[in-house]
Amino acid sequence: MRTRKLGRGGVPVTELGFGAAGIGNLFTPVRDDEAYVALDAAWDAGIRYFDTAPHYGIGLSERRVGEYLRTRPTTAYTLSTKAGRLLEPYDGVASGEDDLAHGFAVPATHRRVWDFSAAGVRRSVEDSLGRLGVDKIDVVYLHDPDDHGEQAFREAYPELERLRGEGLVDAIGAGMNQAAMLTRFVRDTDVDAVLCAGRYTLLDQRALHALLPEASARGVSVVIGGVFNSGLLADPKQGATFDYALASPDVVSRALRFKAVAERHGTTLRAAALAFPFGHPAVTSVLVGTRSVAEVTDTVEQFATSVPAEFWAEARARNLLAADVPTPEQEPRA
């Protein structure tokens, strides 16, 4: 698995990363042993970049990732987590409450409290250090500051800079499902990287208009999440989800047209979706959420599958991709 450097600080990440929301019991439960063998399969496949967050399973994902990585040399992997939601103890278990309203099948032992103050960010990082069982974190992203933008720039970001200066964090950035505010982080701060979910995919290239050119110009790395747009590009069909909602018939039709082109050229839609972001030089890594050995194995196989130049040419000819959208080099990625 090839490795690239993250931003100006040079933190190494594998081109394919393990997104750990799934092993935080996203939507459905995952047992401890299932989570650990999935992580082990990723490690055996060469993945060395692991991304988690307090939000994922109200701390469960961080605890599982941390417990697994304690069996590995600290210099052999890169770990990222996020700040912006504090976990406050909450006694919902006695009344049988769970966290499914937030998307996670875990007991409601804590509640999330948005906090982008300097003190809140510091506490978030310190709490994550405890759950992960590490004494420093490679990368910390501000997590979804959409509705807290001014405080994030005024207080949260400067505190991340201080944490980086103190050596508790090696690289800093922001992670969001939008491109506009991430572009502001790239332009107005000294972030090492941004994590952009769902906005640079075969179906949605909003990050191409400003975020990716700015990142290239300023030496900021872009990590891409959500390359399958929450499922549609993994298995396009009526009833599939696109950006966490039911996909419209028009979007499903476009995904099915991409799939047909892929099959005509001896590849798969999943392989093309994984390869696509690397057409832009600002993209350093792609994060894929996986929760089982089977999902890890399939993702790694698809990531290593070649997507021929003819696929990209036909996609343009059929107006599935605009002429100015860059496409990746034609060779297996792993």
C-alpha positions as semicolon CSV with decimal commas, in nm:
position;residue;x (nm);y (nm);z (nm)
1;M;0,000;0,000;0,000
2;R;0,156;0,325;-0,112
3;T;0,216;0,606;0,135
4;R;0,199;0,982;0,086
5;K;0,284;1,275;0,311
6;L;0,005;1,474;0,474
7;G;0,055;1,847;0,429
8;R;0,367;2,043;0,504
9;G;0,428;1,854;0,829
10;G;0,495;1,532;0,644
11;V;0,273;1,294;0,846
12;P;0,259;0,972;0,641
13;V;-0,074;0,820;0,537
14;T;-0,151;0,524;0,316
15;E;-0,352;0,608;0,008
16;L;-0,634;0,392;0,142
17;G;-0,744;0,461;0,498
18;F;-0,970;0,278;0,743
19;G;-1,275;0,484;0,838
20;A;-1,385;0,363;1,180
21;A;-1,744;0,489;1,205
22;G;-1,871;0,141;1,120
23;I;-1,694;-0,023;1,413
24;G;-1,854;0,243;1,632
25;N;-2,180;0,055;1,560
26;L;-2,299;0,284;1,282
27;F;-2,668;0,187;1,229
28;T;-2,619;-0,174;1,345
29;P;-2,413;-0,344;1,618
30;V;-2,064;-0,484;1,562
31;R;-1,916;-0,712;1,827
32;D;-1,574;-0,639;1,975
33;D;-1,421;-0,947;1,812
34;E;-1,568;-0,853;1,472
35;A;-1,423;-0,503;1,500
36;Y;-1,078;-0,631;1,590
37;V;-1,059;-0,886;1,308
38;A;-1,170;-0,615;1,062
39;L;-0,890;-0,391;1,187
40;D;-0,650;-0,684;1,163
41;A;-0,755;-0,751;0,804
42;A;-0,690;-0,387;0,718
43;W;-0,347;-0,404;0,877
44;D;-0,261;-0,726;0,693
45;A;-0,362;-0,558;0,366
46;G;-0,114;-0,276;0,428
47;I;-0,350;-0,004;0,551
48;R;-0,173;0,215;0,804
49;Y;-0,407;0,515;0,827
50;F;-0,694;0,486;1,075
51;D;-0,956;0,759;1,126
52;T;-1,202;0,778;1,414
53;A;-1,396;1,038;1,618
54;P;-1,566;1,077;1,957
55;H;-1,898;1,106;1,768
56;Y;-1,871;0,750;1,636
57;G;-2,061;0,539;1,885
58;I;-2,013;0,803;2,159
59;G;-1,654;0,694;2,210
60;L;-1,683;0,325;2,116
61;S;-1,493;0,363;1,789
62;E;-1,203;0,545;1,957
63;R;-1,179;0,281;2,230
64;R;-1,178;-0,006;1,981
65;V;-0,926;0,157;1,747
66;G;-0,703;0,247;2,039
67;E;-0,715;-0,100;2,189
68;Y;-0,624;-0,258;1,857
69;L;-0,342;-0,016;1,774
70;R;-0,183;-0,070;2,114
71;T;-0,077;-0,408;1,972
72;R;0,121;-0,230;1,697
73;P;0,432;-0,008;1,703
74;T;0,330;0,356;1,738
75;T;0,563;0,458;1,456
76;A;0,402;0,210;1,215
77;Y;0,061;0,378;1,172
78;T;-0,109;0,716;1,149
79;L;-0,415;0,786;1,364
80;S;-0,661;1,071;1,322
81;T;-0,954;1,175;1,536
82;K;-1,173;1,481;1,564
83;A;-1,279;1,760;1,800
84;G;-1,593;1,966;1,836
85;R;-1,831;1,737;2,020
86;L;-1,770;1,671;2,389
87;L;-1,913;1,354;2,542
88;E;-2,096;1,426;2,868
89;P;-2,210;1,140;3,095
90;Y;-2,583;1,077;3,061
91;D;-2,791;0,813;3,235
92;G;-3,008;0,694;2,951
93;V;-2,937;0,326;3,006
94;A;-3,179;0,288;3,298
95;S;-3,468;0,392;3,075
96;G;-3,348;0,175;2,786
97;E;-3,242;0,461;2,560
98;D;-3,001;0,406;2,272
99;D;-2,812;0,636;2,038
100;L;-2,987;0,544;1,713
101;A;-3,124;0,895;1,679
102;H;-2,763;0,990;1,606
103;G;-2,709;0,683;1,389
104;F;-2,527;0,453;1,630
105;A;-2,651;0,129;1,787
106;V;-2,504;0,185;2,132
107;P;-2,658;0,253;2,474
108;A;-2,714;0,620;2,551
109;T;-2,444;0,646;2,817
110;H;-2,335;0,992;2,704
111;R;-2,474;1,290;2,519
112;R;-2,289;1,503;2,268
113;V;-2,231;1,870;2,342
114;W;-2,108;2,095;2,062
115;D;-1,807;2,293;2,181
116;F;-1,565;2,480;1,956
117;S;-1,423;2,696;2,233
118;A;-1,050;2,676;2,299
119;A;-1,114;2,499;2,629
120;G;-1,358;2,261;2,463
121;V;-1,112;2,163;2,192
122;R;-0,836;2,103;2,444
123;R;-1,064;1,892;2,659
124;S;-1,184;1,699;2,353
125;V;-0,828;1,612;2,255
126;E;-0,738;1,517;2,614
127;D;-1,047;1,295;2,639
128;S;-0,959;1,130;2,308
129;L;-0,604;1,064;2,430
130;G;-0,758;0,875;2,721
131;R;-1,003;0,671;2,512
132;L;-0,737;0,590;2,252
133;G;-0,473;0,510;2,513
134;V;-0,201;0,716;2,342
135;D;0,013;1,008;2,455
136;K;-0,024;1,205;2,131
137;I;-0,244;1,201;1,821
138;D;-0,107;1,219;1,468
139;V;-0,394;1,422;1,317
140;V;-0,689;1,610;1,471
141;Y;-0,967;1,753;1,254
142;L;-1,231;2,001;1,369
143;H;-1,545;1,795;1,315
144;D;-1,842;1,950;1,130
145;P;-1,813;2,313;1,242
146;D;-2,082;2,414;0,988
147;D;-2,303;2,598;1,237
148;H;-2,013;2,716;1,453
149;G;-1,789;2,870;1,191
150;E;-1,690;3,194;1,358
151;Q;-1,607;3,029;1,690
152;A;-1,419;2,754;1,508
153;F;-1,194;3,010;1,337
154;R;-1,166;3,242;1,637
155;E;-1,109;2,986;1,916
156;A;-1,099;2,622;1,804
157;Y;-0,844;2,653;1,526
158;P;-0,592;2,861;1,729
159;E;-0,616;2,603;2,007
160;L;-0,531;2,327;1,758
161;E;-0,226;2,531;1,660
162;R;-0,123;2,549;2,027
163;L;-0,172;2,173;2,068
164;R;0,042;2,117;1,760
165;G;0,308;2,345;1,902
166;E;0,304;2,153;2,230
167;G;0,356;1,823;2,049
168;L;0,024;1,666;2,154
169;V;-0,084;1,670;1,788
170;D;0,134;1,639;1,479
171;A;-0,105;1,768;1,212
172;I;-0,428;1,969;1,224
173;G;-0,723;2,035;0,997
174;A;-1,100;2,025;0,958
175;G;-1,340;1,756;0,839
176;M;-1,676;1,836;0,682
177;N;-1,941;1,731;0,431
178;Q;-1,906;2,061;0,245
179;A;-1,632;2,229;0,044
180;A;-1,694;2,601;0,102
181;M;-1,587;2,628;0,467
182;L;-1,301;2,386;0,409
183;T;-1,179;2,625;0,139
184;R;-1,180;2,903;0,398
185;F;-0,972;2,687;0,633
186;V;-0,722;2,631;0,352
187;R;-0,706;3,001;0,263
188;D;-0,714;3,158;0,608
189;T;-0,530;2,918;0,838
190;D;-0,220;2,701;0,853
191;V;-0,395;2,363;0,843
192;D;-0,199;2,062;0,727
193;A;-0,498;1,883;0,577
194;V;-0,873;1,886;0,533
195;L;-1,108;1,590;0,521
196;C;-1,380;1,640;0,261
197;A;-1,664;1,385;0,263
198;G;-1,888;1,328;-0,036
199;R;-1,787;1,637;-0,233
200;Y;-1,529;1,487;-0,467
201;T;-1,682;1,175;-0,616
202;L;-1,794;1,047;-0,953
203;L;-2,134;1,204;-0,883
204;D;-2,038;1,525;-0,700
205;Q;-1,733;1,738;-0,781
206;R;-1,812;2,053;-0,584
207;A;-1,467;2,040;-0,422
208;L;-1,308;2,089;-0,764
209;H;-1,425;2,450;-0,803
210;A;-1,223;2,611;-0,522
211;L;-1,111;2,371;-0,249
212;L;-0,880;2,147;-0,449
213;P;-0,708;2,427;-0,647
214;E;-0,652;2,626;-0,326
215;A;-0,516;2,320;-0,147
216;S;-0,275;2,251;-0,432
217;A;-0,155;2,610;-0,438
218;R;-0,094;2,619;-0,061
219;G;0,052;2,272;-0,004
220;V;-0,248;2,150;0,198
221;S;-0,345;1,784;0,166
222;V;-0,702;1,676;0,100
223;V;-0,831;1,347;0,236
224;I;-1,148;1,232;0,063
225;G;-1,425;1,047;0,244
226;G;-1,763;0,928;0,120
227;V;-1,643;0,818;-0,223
228;F;-1,951;0,596;-0,255
229;N;-2,185;0,885;-0,161
230;S;-2,329;0,683;0,129
231;G;-2,392;0,372;-0,077
232;L;-2,518;0,460;-0,423
233;L;-2,181;0,418;-0,597
234;A;-2,120;0,089;-0,418
235;D;-2,448;-0,069;-0,533
236;P;-2,659;0,155;-0,756
237;K;-3,030;0,066;-0,757
238;Q;-3,366;0,217;-0,683
239;G;-3,398;0,262;-0,308
240;A;-3,025;0,322;-0,255
241;T;-2,907;0,614;-0,047
242;F;-2,721;0,919;-0,173
243;D;-2,577;1,162;0,083
244;Y;-2,770;0,993;0,367
245;A;-3,109;1,023;0,194
246;L;-3,308;0,829;-0,062
247;A;-3,144;0,875;-0,402
248;S;-3,356;1,042;-0,669
249;P;-3,435;0,846;-0,988
250;D;-3,210;1,081;-1,191
251;V;-2,909;1,025;-0,962
252;V;-2,968;0,647;-0,963
253;S;-2,983;0,655;-1,342
254;R;-2,651;0,838;-1,363
255;A;-2,486;0,590;-1,127
256;L;-2,619;0,298;-1,332
257;R;-2,479;0,456;-1,648
258;F;-2,137;0,479;-1,480
259;K;-2,168;0,112;-1,381
260;A;-2,248;0,008;-1,738
261;V;-1,945;0,195;-1,871
262;A;-1,722;0,031;-1,611
263;E;-1,843;-0,317;-1,702
264;R;-1,785;-0,252;-2,072
265;H;-1,420;-0,179;-1,993
266;G;-1,358;-0,476;-1,766
267;T;-1,359;-0,290;-1,435
268;T;-1,613;-0,208;-1,164
269;L;-1,796;0,100;-1,050
270;R;-1,650;0,063;-0,700
271;A;-1,297;0,053;-0,840
272;A;-1,364;0,367;-1,044
273;A;-1,515;0,546;-0,743
274;L;-1,208;0,466;-0,532
275;A;-0,964;0,567;-0,805
276;F;-1,137;0,888;-0,913
277;P;-1,018;1,129;-0,640
278;F;-0,651;1,059;-0,716
279;G;-0,687;1,237;-1,047
280;H;-0,629;1,560;-0,855
281;P;-0,279;1,622;-0,714
282;A;-0,414;1,770;-0,388
283;V;-0,570;1,437;-0,288
284;T;-0,350;1,236;-0,054
285;S;-0,573;0,958;0,076
286;V;-0,921;0,810;0,052
287;L;-1,102;0,695;0,367
288;V;-1,352;0,412;0,339
289;G;-1,573;0,302;0,624
290;T;-1,549;-0,073;0,677
291;R;-1,685;-0,290;0,958
292;S;-1,603;-0,652;0,868
293;V;-1,330;-0,866;0,716
294;A;-1,544;-0,912;0,404
295;E;-1,584;-0,536;0,357
296;V;-1,213;-0,472;0,413
297;T;-1,118;-0,746;0,168
298;D;-1,355;-0,620;-0,099
299;T;-1,243;-0,259;-0,057
300;V;-0,875;-0,349;-0,086
301;E;-0,942;-0,563;-0,394
302;Q;-1,139;-0,286;-0,560
303;F;-0,874;-0,030;-0,471
304;A;-0,613;-0,245;-0,645
305;T;-0,827;-0,297;-0,956
306;S;-0,709;-0,110;-1,263
307;V;-0,945;0,140;-1,422
308;P;-0,845;0,179;-1,788
309;A;-0,817;0,508;-1,972
310;E;-1,102;0,399;-2,196
311;F;-1,341;0,411;-1,901
312;W;-1,266;0,777;-1,834
313;A;-1,283;0,862;-2,205
314;E;-1,627;0,704;-2,245
315;A;-1,752;0,865;-1,924
316;R;-1,662;1,204;-2,073
317;A;-1,809;1,118;-2,412
318;R;-2,139;1,027;-2,246
319;N;-2,135;1,350;-2,040
320;L;-2,104;1,162;-1,713
321;L;-1,787;1,361;-1,639
322;A;-1,715;1,715;-1,755
323;A;-1,418;1,777;-1,982
324;D;-1,230;1,973;-1,713
325;V;-1,254;1,704;-1,443
326;P;-0,909;1,544;-1,396
327;T;-0,886;1,167;-1,400
328;P;-0,623;0,944;-1,235
329;E;-0,318;0,773;-1,374
330;Q;-0,395;0,433;-1,516
331;E;-0,232;0,177;-1,289
332;P;-0,335;-0,027;-0,986
333;R;-0,318;0,177;-0,665
334;A;-0,212;-0,103;-0,431
